[in-house]
Amino acid sequence: MKVLSIGSDKNLFKEDSAVRQRIIEYGSLAEELHIIVFSRQKSEIRNLKSETNPKSQISKNTFIYSTNSWSRWFYILDAYKIAKRIILNSKFLIHNSLITTQDPFECGLAGYIMAKKFKLPLHLQIHGDFLSPKFGQESFLNKIRVWLAKFLIPRADKIRVVSERIKDSIISKFRSIDISKIAVLPIFVDVKRI
C-alpha cells in the first residue's frame, strides 16, 4: 500500500523526535509513505533541511515534504502541487494507494481535493472532539473548522478516531454515516520511553 499523508506536525523534521520515530515505524508497514507537512517559509524547518530540496527521505520508504508556504493561506495549494508530483511519480492507483489526513479541517480539505482529483480513497483522522460546543466557541476559525468537518466526514471513505467517545459523538451527529467506515485506533504511546 502506498500512503500519502497530510499533516502539520513540524516535529517530523527533528531527527530525534518521538513522532519521527513513530512515523518511521509506520512507514515499515507500507510500500511507500509520503508525508506532506503544512509549514511556512519562515519556520524552523528551513534550518533543518536543504532549502533547494523540500523532500527528505527519513527511512528506506518514508519521505517527508515541507510545503514551505509563504503564508498559511497557501498550505492547501502548495500541498496539492507536492502531492501531484508524488502521486504521478510513484504511480499511486486506486487499488494500491490512499490519502490520509491528520485532521478533518484544513488537512482534510487538502486530502479531499486530492482524493477527488486523482480518484483515491480518503481516510480522515480525528484526534479530538470537535463536535463539543466548546471547540466551536473558542474562535471564529474553529467555527469554520467545524463546518469543514461536517462537510468532509460524510465524504470520507474511512474515518479513524482515537476513542469510542469520539466515535459515538460522530455517529450521533451524522446519523446516516455507515458505522463500518469508522475505526477506533488510539495514538500509540511507547510506555517504555516515558
N, C-alpha and C positions, 0 to 999 in steps of 0.2 A: 504494500500500500504506500502510495506517495501522498504526503500530507503537506498542505500549505496552511500555516497558522498565522493569524494576525493578532497582535497584542501591543502592549505599551510598557512592558517591564524592561527598563533600561539596564537592570542588573544582569541581563543576559550577556552584556558586553564586558562584564568583570569576570576575569578568568577564575577567581576563587569563590565566586558566589554560589550559594546553595541552589538557586534557581537554574543556573547554568549547568550544574552537575545533574540536576533532575532532568533537564531537557536532553542532555547527552544520553541519559538512561532511556528516556522516551524514544529518542532517535534510534536506539539499537533495536527497537521493536518495529520500525518502519523500513521500507525500502529506501525512502528519502524523506527527510524532514526539513522543510524550509520555513523559517520564522521571520516575518516582517514586523519590525518594531517601530511604532509611531514615535518619532523623536524630532526635535528641532535642530537646526544647524548650530545654534549656539550652545547646545547641551554638552555635557561632559563626554558623550560618546565620541565626539570629534577627536578628543585626545586619546581615545582608546583604540582607534582603528585608522587605517590609511584613508585620508580624505578622497583619494582617487579611486579607491575600491570600496564601495558600500557593502560588499559581501564579505563575510568572514566564515571560514569553514572551521567548526569547533570540534568535529569528530569526522569519522570516515564518511558518514552520510547525512550529517546535520549541518545546516547553514543558517546564519543569521544575517539579516539585512536591516540597515537603518534607513528610514525614509529620508532622513536628513532634510526635513522640510523647512522652508523659510518661515512658515507660520503654522500653527495648529490647524488653520483653515485649509491647508493643503495636504494634510495627512492622508485623506482618502484618495485623492488624485495621485499623490506620489506613491502610495502603496499599490494602487492599480497599475501604474507603469512598471513597478518592480515585479508584481505578480504576473503580468502579461508575459514578461521575459521568462520567468521561471516556468510557467505553465507550458509555453511553447517550446522552450529549450529542453525541458525534462519530459516532454510528451505526456503531460497529465491527461488521462482519459477517464470517462465516467466509470468504467469498470475497475479502475485501479487507483483512484485518487479521491481526495476530498479536501474541502476547505473548512477549517475550524477557527473560531474566533474566541478571544478571551472574554468578551462581554457581548450582550445583545444591544449595545449602544453604537458608538462610532465605529468600533472594530467590526461589530455585527453588520452595520450598513456597508462597510467596505467589502466584507465577505459576501454579502448578499448580491452586491453589484457584480462581483467576480464570478460567483456561482451561476448567476443568470447568464452572463456574457459567455462563459466557457462551458455551460451545461454540466456543472459539477455539483455533487451533493454538498449541502451546507450544514455544519454542526455548530450550534451556538452553545457556549458555556456560560453558566450563570453562577456566580460565586457569592452573591448576596441577595437579600430580599428587597428588590427594587419596588415591589408592589406594596411594601409597607408605606403607610401615609407619610411617615417622617421623611422618607427618601425624597419624595416629590416636593416636600415643603422646604428642603434645605436650600435650594437655589432654582433659579429660572432654568439653568442648564439641565438640572435633574428632571424638571418637568418635561423638557424636550426628550431627554433620555428615556423616560417612562413611555412617552408617546412612540418613540422609535422601537422600543422593545415590544410594545403591543402590536406594532406593525410587523416586526420581523419574526417573532416567535411562531405564529401560525404558518409562516412560510418556510421555516427550517425543516430539514429532513430529519434531524436528530437534535435533541437538547440534552446537555449534560448539566446536572445540578449537583451541589455539594452536600445537600441534606434532604431528608424526607420532608422536613418542614417547608423548604422552598418548592419541592415537587408538589406538595399539597396546595400551596399558595397559587402555583401556576394552574393546576387542574381546576381550582375553584374559580379563577378569573377567566380562563379560556375553556369553557365547558365543552366546546366542540373539538378540542385537541385530542388526537389519538394518544392515549396514555402510553402505548408501547414506544412512542417516539422519545420518551423521557427516561433517562438513565441517571441513577444516583451514584456518583463516584466522588467521594471526598478527596480533598487535596492530600497527597502523600506527605507524611511528616516522618522524617528519619529520626526516631526516638533516640537512637544510639549517638547521634551528633549533638543532641541537646544537653 
